[in-house]
Amino acid sequence: MNYLNKLSLSIIILIGMGITGCQKDYLNVNDDPNRVTDNNVTAELIFPQAEVAVGDRLAGGNAASQGFKLPLQFAQNWVGYMGANGSFAREYTETSYNIDFTFGDQLWNDYYNTLFDLHQAKVKGLEGGDTALAGASIILSAKLFQELVDIYGDVPYSQAFQSNSNTHPVYDKAQDIYASLLKDLDTAVTYMQATVANAFAPADVINHGNTTLWIKFANTLRLRLLIRQSQVAGFDPAPIITKIQNDGGVLQAGESISVNPGYVNEVNKQSPFYANYGYTPTGAPATTGWNANAYIVSILSNNNDPRISRFFTPVGSSYVGDTYGDDPQNNPGFANSSYFGPGLIGSPSQNQWIYPSFESMFLQAEAIARGWMPGDAKTAYEAAVTESFVWLGVTDAESAAAEYMANSSIANWDNAGTTVSSQVKFIVFQKYIADCCLDPLESWADERRLHFLPPGFISANTSKISNTLPLRLLYPQSEYTTNAQSVQAEGDINQFTSKIFWQP
């Protein structure tokens, strides 16, 4: 597992730039102030680039314009948000669901490289007395570890970063990791409630030292961990719900978690999602392979959803999507397919979302519908839908959202039914729409948890090996090469039968 000993190149570059101006002990000829050492790699140097890397993960990874594969592209396509246009040959492995052990290699390594940096920031933060920075690192790590579990199941966790003593970490059980993450978030909240070091705010390019937002983010992740386990028999969320309420509740309207270290319209400096799906600094499309998926376009168009103009751009007077997995000759080319819209790619300097406010509010609405939290499910649901409109920048967002919910059968609460199951699926379907292209991992997890999506999102590739989505990814080939004993102890893994523990 080579990622265990890796310091990101960006840290080294940052240190090389930052330390050249250091004056301390400048007469000590035995100390090279420009040399990267464990002593001068501080938590405050590691943490900002780790925060940026967390945003990179949700944006899909490295910029498509730079020729890199986007590790989350499969999820965008599988849940019906994006699709390949007719200008390129069909990708067989992904569209057939016949994935192999190399399929998730880059995603796995990207996640663990970021988690390693967050681990280092936490350790060094505690060593230096910056408990707030350590707490923020724990919160971001909890988000990424939950996503890894949701994608792969059991993963290295308790031994993951013991690189000096254990280079072949065992795989912890997914359910045990979930339980441990909830405890980690308890610790993080405690750290955030302590006295905040002066160095934290300048190093924090997410919440700029606002510990109240960090605590609400931790609470939101607590709730996400609970919601994911909603179908587990005998699961009792009550003790954690009490903690969430006592610690100030979850993220609300206007309280999105996003990162921006100073993105500008220059090569390698654009906001990550914009760099992947927007335009290059010279104005060319960042990607010519991906456009709107016909599945989500149909849902938005058929229900007169004004958010369509924020998610995508029209072709002439209409919105045109591509049928995922279909023969390229049956799909329109890039120029005749709807590209991504201003709600997603508004500016090369835009904030990179990590956790949008509306997604937290949809979690809260589901928790209320389940009877886990006090409140009115309809009120919470309508507030979440409205916040989606506001977040995307829809004109006259509040009135537009009210009109949409009044006139669309899939959005009017009168059609939500009276059972917990029907109301939850009603809420989650609207969360799915709101998350279009923003958080495909959440939508994939919800579909595996609730099976709520209408037919039509499954690949049209006639060579597909299943008519259902994979339940998980296979462990990457790199693990079988470098951590063979531990990964082989997991036994035979199948993408259609090896469930994550919370899947019904």
N, C-alpha and C positions, 0 to 999 in steps of 0.2 A: 504494500500500500504506500506508494511513493508520495502521496499527498500528505502523509503524516509529518514529514520533515521539511515541508515546503513553506518558505515565506514568499508571498506573492511578489512578482517582479515590481509591481507598483509600489510596494513598501520600500524596496531597495532603492528605487529611483527617487522616491520621496525623501528618504533619509539622506541619500547622496546630495540632493539639492538643499535640504534643510540644515544639515550639519556643517556645511561649508562656512556658514556665518557664525558658528559657535566660537566664543572667545575664551571659554573656561580652559585653564591649564594649557594655554597655547604655547608656553615655553617648554613643555614636557615633550622632548623629542622622541621619547619612547612610545608616545600615544599618537596614533594617526587619527585626527578628528573626523576624517572622511571615511574611515573604515567601518563597515557595518558590524557591530558586535551586539551581544545579548544585552550589554549595559546601556547602549545608546538607542536601541530599538525600544522606545517607550510605548506604553499603552496608548498615549495620545497621538502617536504616529501611526500605529496599526489600526486603531478604531475607525477613523474616517473612511479609509479605503475599504474596510470590511463592510461598513454601512453601504457604500456605493455598490459593492459586490452583491449585497442582498437585493438591491434594486435590479441589478443586472440579471439575477436569477429569474425573477418574475417577468422581466422584459424579454426573456428567451435566450439570454447569453450574449455572445459576441455578435457584432454587427454583421448583418447579411451582406452589406455593401463591401465588407472586407473579405468576403468569400468564405466565411465560416458557416458551418452547419448550426442551425438554431435548435438547441436541445429540447425546447418545449413545443416545437412546431407540431409534433405528433398530437399533443393534447389539444392545441387549437383546432386541428383538423378533425380529430376523433369526435369532439363534442359539437361539431357543426358550426364553428365560428369562421374558419378559413378553409380554403381549398385551392388546389393547384389549378391554374388556368390551362387553356388548350395550347399554349405556346411551347410547352415542354413535354417531354416524355413522362409517362406515368411512373411514379416511384412504387416499386412492387412490394418491398418488405412492409412498409408502413400501411399501405392501402389494402394489403391482403391480411393484415394482422398476424402474419407469419414471422413475428419478430425473433431475433436470435440474441445470443449473449453479447454481441457487440453493440446492440441497438442503444442501450442506455449508458454506454461507457462515458461519454463526454458529460452527460448530465450528472452522473454519480461523482465524477472527479471535480466538476465545478462546485457542486454542493459541499463536498468535503474540504476542498481547498478554502472555501469561504468559512466553513465551520472551524477549520484549524486557526484561521486568523482571529476569529471571534473568541476562540478558546485562549489564544495568546493574549488578546486584549483583556479578557477577564482576569487571567492569572496575574498579568503585570499591573492591571488596575488595582487589584487587591493588595499586591505587594507595595504599591505606591500610595495606598490609602484612598484611592478614588473609587469608592463603592458604587457611586452612581454609574460610572462608566462600566464597571463590572456588571451591574444589574442590567444595563442596556444591552450588553453583550449576551447575557443569559437570555434575555427576552427575544432577541433576534435569532439566537441559536435554537430556541424552542420552536420558533416558526419554521425554520429550515428542517429541523429534525422531524417534526410532525409530517412535513411534506415528504421527506425521504421514506418514512414509515408508510405513508399512504401510497407511495409509488412502488416500494419494494417489499414491504413487510418487515421481517426481522433485519436489523442492520447493526454494524458495530457502533456501540454507544459508550458503555461504561469504560471500555479499554481503548477507545478510538484514538486518543491523543497521548498515550503513554509511550511515545516513540523511543524514549531512552531505555525502557525496560520491557516493552512488548511491541514488537513490530508485526505481530500477527494477531490482531484483536479478535476476540470471539464476537459472535452475533448475539445481541440481546433480543429477547422476545419482544415483539411489537407492543403487546399489551403492557409489558413491564416498562417499556420506554415511555409510553403515554403516561403511566402513573408517575414515573420519575420526572417527566417534564412538568407536571402539575406541581410537584414539590420544588422543582427549580424555579418556577414562576413565583411561588411563595417567597423563596429566598430573594428573588429579584425585586419584588415589591418591598420587602424589608429594607434592602439596600437603597431603594429609591426614596424611602421615607426617612433615611438618615441625613446627616449634614452633607451637603453637596460640595465637592471640591471645586475650587475656582477654575481648574483646568478642564472641567467637563464640558461646559457650554461651548467654548471655542472649538472643541474637538468633535462636537455633535452636529453633523450635517443633516440630521433627520428632524429632531425636535428642538434643537438649539438650546438644550439644557432644561427644557420644560418637563419636569419630573411628573407633573400631573398627567400629561399626555402619555408618557412612558407607562405609568401605572394603568391607565385606561387601556393602552395597547396590550399590556400583560393580561388584564382582565378579559379582553376580547379573545386573546389566544386561549385562555382558560375555557371560555365558552365554546370556542371552536373545537377544542379537544373533547368537551362534553357532547356537543351536538353530533360529532362524528360517531360517538358510541351510542346514539339514540336507539339503535336497533339491537343492541346487545341485551340479551335476556338478563333481568335482575339488576340492570345498571341503575345506580342511585346517584343522581347529580347534586342532591340537596346540600351536602357539606361544602362543595366548591361554589355553588350558587350563592350561599351565604357569604363566602369570602369575597366574591365578585361584588356583591351589594355593599358589604362593609368597606371595601376598598375603593368605592367611588363609581362603580359601574363601568360599562363598556363605552367605546367610542361612539359619539353621536354626530349629528349634523355639523358639518364644517370641521370635523376632527379627523381628517385623513392622515395617514402615516405615509410620508413620501420623503425622498432624498434628493438633494440638489447641492453638489459641491461647487457649482458654478459652471453648469453646462453652457457651451457656446457653439455657434455654427461653424465649427472647424473639424477637420478630420480627427477622429478618435476622441472628440470632446463633446459630441452631441449627447442629448438625453438618450438613454439606451433604447427605449421602445421606438422613439423617433428615428434613431440611427438604423434600426432594424426594418422598420415598416414605413418610414416617412420618405425623406429626400436627402440626398447627399449635399455637402456644402455647395456644390455647383448646381444643384437643382434637379438632378436626375433621380428617378425613383430608386429608393434604397433596395428594393427587391422587385423583380419582374416575374417572380414565380408564384406569388401568393396573392389572392384576392378574397373578396367576400365569398362565403359559402352560401350556396343557394338555399340551404336549410334555414339559416337564421334570417336571410333576406326575406324568405317567404313568411316567416312568423312576424317580422316587423312590418312588412308591406300589407299583409292581409288584415292586420289589426290597426292600421293607420297610426302606427307608433312614430311620433315625431323624432324620436331618438335615432331613427335610421339615418338622418342627414348628419348626425354627429358621429355615428359609427363608420359610415361609408360615404363615398361620393357617387353621384348618379352618372350613368352613361346616357347622355342625351337627357330625356325627361323621365327615365326610369332607373331602377336599381337592378343590377344584373349580377347574379351569383354563379359560382361554378359548382357542379355536382361532384362531390368528393369521391375520388377513386374511379370515376368514369373514364372511358377511353378519351384521350385528349381531343380527338376529332369531334367529339360530342360537346365539348366545352368551348366557350368563346375564348379568344386570345386575350393577352394582358390588356391591350388597349380597349377592348370591348367588355371588360369585366369591371365591376365597381372596386375602386381602390379604397384605402382607409381614410376616414374622415377627420374633421378638425377636433372632434371630441377625444380622439386617440392620438393624433399627430398634429397638435396645435402649433407647436414651436420647437425648434431644436434646443431651446433652453428651458423647456418645460420641466416641471418636477417629475421624477420617476416614482410612480405609485408603488408602495409596498403593501399597504392595506387601506383600501378606499373606505371612507366613512359609511357609505350605504351598505357595504357588505357586512359590516358589524351590526348595522341596524336590522338587516334581514335575519341575522343570527338571533338577535334579541326578539324579533317578531316570532320566529319559530319557537324559541324558548317559552314565550308567553302562551302561544297556542298549545304547547305541550303541558302547560300548567307548572312549568319549572320556575317561572318568574311572575311576579304580580303585574297587572296591567291589562289593557284591552288589546287583543290580537289585531283587530281591524285597524285601530289607531296606529299601532306600531308598524303594521304592514304598509299602510298608506304613507306614513312618514318616510319609510325606507324607499318606496317607489319615488316619492317626490325628491328625496335627496339624490337619487340616481339622475333625475332630470337636471337638477341644479349642478351636480358634479360634472356632467357632460357639457354644460353650457347651453342647454336648450333655451331658445327665446321664450321669455315669460314662463319660466320653468314651472312655477307653482300652479298657475292656471292651466298650463298645458298638461301637467301631470293629473290635475283634477279632472280635466276633460277626458283624458285617456282612460282613467279608472272608471269614469262614469259610463263611457260608451263602448269599451272593449270587453267582450265576454271573458277573456282570459285575465283581465285585470280588475274587474268589478267584484268587490268582496261579496256581494250577494250570491255569487256563483262559487264561493269557496267551500260550501257545504257546512255541515254541522259536526262532523267527526274530526277528531284530532288528525287522523291520517289525511283526509281530504284537504283540510286547512293547511297542513304542513306542506303538502305537495303543491298547493296553490301558491304559497309563499315562495317556495324554493324555485318554482318555474319562473317567477318574476325575478328572483335573484339571478337565475341563469341568464335571463335576457339582459339584466343590468350589467352582468359580468362579461358581456360580449367582448372578446379579444383581450380583456383586462386580467382575468384570472381563470384560465382554462383548467387548472389543477383543481380548483374548488368545484367547478361544474362536473368534472370527471368523477370526483369523489362523491358528489351528491347523486349522480346517476347510479353509481355502484351501490350507494346506500339505500336509495328510495325507488329507483327505476321509474322516474317521473316523466321523462321526455317522450313526446309523441313520436311515432315512427317517422323515419326519413333521414336520420343522421348517419346511419350505417353506410360504410363504403359501398360504392356501386361497382367495385372491381369484381367481376364474375369469378375471379380466381381466389377470392377471399376464403379463408379456412373456417370462418365462423360468421354467423349472423348476429353476434353480440360483440360488444367491446371487450377487449382484454381486461381482466380484473387487476392486473399488475404488470410491471415490467420484470423481465428476467434479470438476475444478477449479472453485472458486467463481466466481460471476458477478463478484464484487468484483475478482478478479484480471484478468478480461477488461476491466474498466472502468479500473483504475488501473495495471496492469502488463501491458498488452496484448502488447507485443512479446515479452516474455520467456515468457509463458504460451503464446502462439501458436506459439512456436518448438518447443513440445512436440508439435505436430501434432494430428491428430484423436484424441480419447480416447473409448474405449467402455468402459462399466462391465463388460461381459461378455467382452471380448477383450483389453483392454489390461492385461496382467499386471504385478504387482509383480515385480521381478527374481528373488525367491526362490521364486515360485510354480512348481510343476512343470508 
